[in-house]
Amino acid sequence: MRKKNRSHKILVTGVGGFIGSHLAERLVKDQHEVIGIECFTDYYPRGMKEKNIEWLKKQPNFKFHEENLLTADFGKILKVSVSASPSRLPERQLVIFHLAAQAGVRASWGEIEIYTENNIRATQRLLEWAKDNRIKKFIYASSSSVYGDTDDLPMTEGNLPKPVSPYGVTKLAGEHLCYLYSNNYRVPVTILRYFTVYGPRQRPDMAFYKFIRAMFEDREIEIYGDGTQTRDFTYIDDIVAGTISAVDAPDGEILNIGGGTRTSVKDILDVLENILQKKAKLKYVSVQKGDVKHTAADITKARKLLKYNPQGKLEDGLSNEVNWLKSTLTR
Ligand SMILES: NC(=O)c1ccc[n+]([C@@H]2O[C@H](COP(=O)([O-])OP(=O)(O)OC[C@H]3O[C@@H](n4cnc5c(N)ncnc54)[C@H](O)[C@@H]3O)[C@@H](O)[C@H]2O)c1
């Protein structure tokens, strides 16, 4: 998607969140007209999300709506007549980045309604609206969690998804809904499977945030298992670049968006000790249900179709997250 192409009106759902706020910021800086929806779920403090969109709210080409996707009147918010027949609309110009979700693997046990409502029902509601309105692209933020625990690495889009957490099941259900609306109503959907994202504004339930904060506060860090589990970590700027380039992807595709390399939890702690110049205090606890041993993204398809080329270097990205977290804690 070209910069400064003002013909794009863009909706970002979950704009107050970690990834949504970064994505909206990039789009606003690129001169697009961006509308953000956010309902401030209580999964983590509202104040963090308010802070994420502080800059955005001051920008003339950004409009914020505190709304829940389960009840929002999308036609009113987007000022496109829902009753207009598709042929009367000038051209397919609305792009929807659907990032709103109830995230978190571990919290998903036993709390399935929050996940089914925000990840499945909210997604279908938005797809229902999209099917009646000509849109240029509907991008669904999915997750590597749909693959489940597999030795078949790297994970390629053709692998049979077998999620091992209720969260993964609901994200996969969202993918299936996208596929249904793409097949039956030609909603121009592209599905992106993000692999563990890190950087400034990372959610407080995520590992790097917890590690860094514990080291700042001289607390023990809980390591699930023996620390040899690996993840394909993806820097936030790469996620944003991959997500924006997906606007021009062929419809109906599923694409992995990963960092391209795998790192163990132990190695992450070494890097953090080096950045913070202090030893981490570790406490080993049992593996958590729903956690997978390894993730590794095969990004061949994204490289080919999106010209996706992740640039994030772990040491630099972690330093940026450390500096951000330090600034929020000392503010
Ligand atoms: N962070 C990661 O590593 C990662 C990895 C894979 C996939 N994802 C996906 O990326 C997306 C963004 O994740 P994130 O880490 O930024 O999470 P986040 O929790 O920071 O952001 C999601 C936002 O959506 C909002 N929201 C939830 N339900 C809503 C509803 N019904 N109406 C309006 N707003 C609602 C929440 O309040 C939250 O601010 C999610 O779809 C998530 O499943 C994230």
The ligand as an SDF file (V2000), in Angstrom:
LIG
                    3D

 44 48  0  0  0  0  0  0  0  0999 V2000
    1.2020   -9.9260   20.6680 N   0  0  0  0  0  0  0  0  0  0  0  0
    1.4890  -11.0700   20.0470 C   0  0  0  0  0  0  0  0  0  0  0  0
    2.5980  -11.6330   20.2010 O   0  0  0  0  0  0  0  0  0  0  0  0
    0.4910  -11.7030   19.1200 C   0  0  0  0  0  0  0  0  0  0  0  0
    0.8480  -12.9280   18.5100 C   0  0  0  0  0  0  0  0  0  0  0  0
   -0.0680  -13.5340   17.6550 C   0  0  0  0  0  0  0  0  0  0  0  0
   -1.2770  -12.9210   17.3690 C   0  0  0  0  0  0  0  0  0  0  0  0
   -1.6000  -11.7520   17.9870 N   0  0  0  0  0  0  0  0  0  0  0  0
   -2.8930  -11.1420   17.6520 C   0  0  0  0  0  0  0  0  0  0  0  0
   -2.6820   -9.7640   17.3430 O   0  0  0  0  0  0  0  0  0  0  0  0
   -3.7990   -8.9850   17.7750 C   0  0  0  0  0  0  0  0  0  0  0  0
   -3.3160   -7.8520   18.6850 C   0  0  0  0  0  0  0  0  0  0  0  0
   -2.6540   -8.4100   19.8200 O   0  0  0  0  0  0  0  0  0  0  0  0
   -2.0010   -7.4970   20.9570 P   0  0  0  0  0  0  0  0  0  0  0  0
   -0.8490   -8.2280   21.5020 O   0  0  0  0  0  0  0  0  0  0  0  0
   -1.8390   -6.1090   20.4320 O   0  0  0  0  0  0  0  0  0  0  0  0
   -3.1810   -7.5320   22.0560 O   0  0  0  0  0  0  0  0  0  0  0  0
   -3.7990   -6.3530   22.9440 P   0  0  0  0  0  0  0  0  0  0  0  0
   -4.5980   -7.0300   23.9930 O   0  0  0  0  0  0  0  0  0  0  0  0
   -2.7320   -5.4180   23.3780 O   0  0  0  0  0  0  0  0  0  0  0  0
   -4.7600   -5.5980   21.9170 O   0  0  0  0  0  0  0  0  0  0  0  0
   -6.0520   -6.0640   21.5880 C   0  0  0  0  0  0  0  0  0  0  0  0
   -7.0270   -4.9180   21.8600 C   0  0  0  0  0  0  0  0  0  0  0  0
   -8.3290   -5.2920   21.4200 O   0  0  0  0  0  0  0  0  0  0  0  0
   -9.2680   -4.7130   22.3180 C   0  0  0  0  0  0  0  0  0  0  0  0
  -10.5210   -5.4680   22.2030 N   0  0  0  0  0  0  0  0  0  0  0  0
  -10.7330   -6.7750   22.5510 C   0  0  0  0  0  0  0  0  0  0  0  0
  -11.9970   -7.1150   22.3070 N   0  0  0  0  0  0  0  0  0  0  0  0
  -12.6030   -6.0140   21.7870 C   0  0  0  0  0  0  0  0  0  0  0  0
  -13.9290   -5.7510   21.3330 C   0  0  0  0  0  0  0  0  0  0  0  0
  -14.8980   -6.6810   21.3960 N   0  0  0  0  0  0  0  0  0  0  0  0
  -14.2160   -4.5080   20.8470 N   0  0  0  0  0  0  0  0  0  0  0  0
  -13.2480   -3.5630   20.7940 C   0  0  0  0  0  0  0  0  0  0  0  0
  -11.9790   -3.7490   21.2150 N   0  0  0  0  0  0  0  0  0  0  0  0
  -11.6680   -4.9700   21.7090 C   0  0  0  0  0  0  0  0  0  0  0  0
   -8.6040   -4.8390   23.6850 C   0  0  0  0  0  0  0  0  0  0  0  0
   -9.1160   -3.9170   24.6200 O   0  0  0  0  0  0  0  0  0  0  0  0
   -7.1460   -4.5930   23.3530 C   0  0  0  0  0  0  0  0  0  0  0  0
   -6.7660   -3.2470   23.5760 O   0  0  0  0  0  0  0  0  0  0  0  0
   -4.7620   -9.9670   18.4500 C   0  0  0  0  0  0  0  0  0  0  0  0
   -5.7290  -10.3320   17.4970 O   0  0  0  0  0  0  0  0  0  0  0  0
   -3.8860  -11.1450   18.8200 C   0  0  0  0  0  0  0  0  0  0  0  0
   -4.6390  -12.3540   18.8620 O   0  0  0  0  0  0  0  0  0  0  0  0
   -0.7320  -11.1300   18.8560 C   0  0  0  0  0  0  0  0  0  0  0  0
  1  2  1  0
  2  3  2  0
  2  4  1  0
  4  5  1  0
  4 44  2  0
  5  6  2  0
  6  7  1  0
  7  8  2  0
  8  9  1  0
  8 44  1  0
  9 10  1  0
  9 42  1  0
 10 11  1  0
 11 12  1  0
 11 40  1  0
 12 13  1  0
 13 14  1  0
 14 15  2  0
 14 16  1  0
 14 17  1  0
 17 18  1  0
 18 19  2  0
 18 20  1  0
 18 21  1  0
 21 22  1  0
 22 23  1  0
 23 24  1  0
 23 38  1  0
 24 25  1  0
 25 26  1  0
 25 36  1  0
 26 27  1  0
 26 35  1  0
 27 28  2  0
 28 29  1  0
 29 30  1  0
 29 35  2  0
 30 31  1  0
 30 32  2  0
 32 33  1  0
 33 34  2  0
 34 35  1  0
 36 37  1  0
 36 38  1  0
 38 39  1  0
 40 41  1  0
 40 42  1  0
 42 43  1  0
M  CHG  2   8   1  16  -1
M  END
$$$$
